[in-house]
Amino acid sequence: MQIQADTQRCVGAGMCALTAPALFDQCDHDGTVVLLGAGVCGPEAADAARAAVAHCPSGALSLTD
């Protein structure tokens, strides 16, 4: 599974990093999303990735198989 993050759309709410800290972090400069692990998500983290996408208030995150 591949995670995409639109940093132009991100509002820096941090829900992704709170929901799935192994997959996401926030930029120290402006708080926007930072993908960890090159945005690749294995099956063991798929549920966390889906939850982060669902909780993103700006819709900046998406997933592809």
Secondary structure, 3 states (H helix, E strand, C coil): CEEEECCCCCCCCCHHHHHCCCCEEECCCCCCEEECHHHECCHHHHHHHHHHHHHCCCCCEEEEC
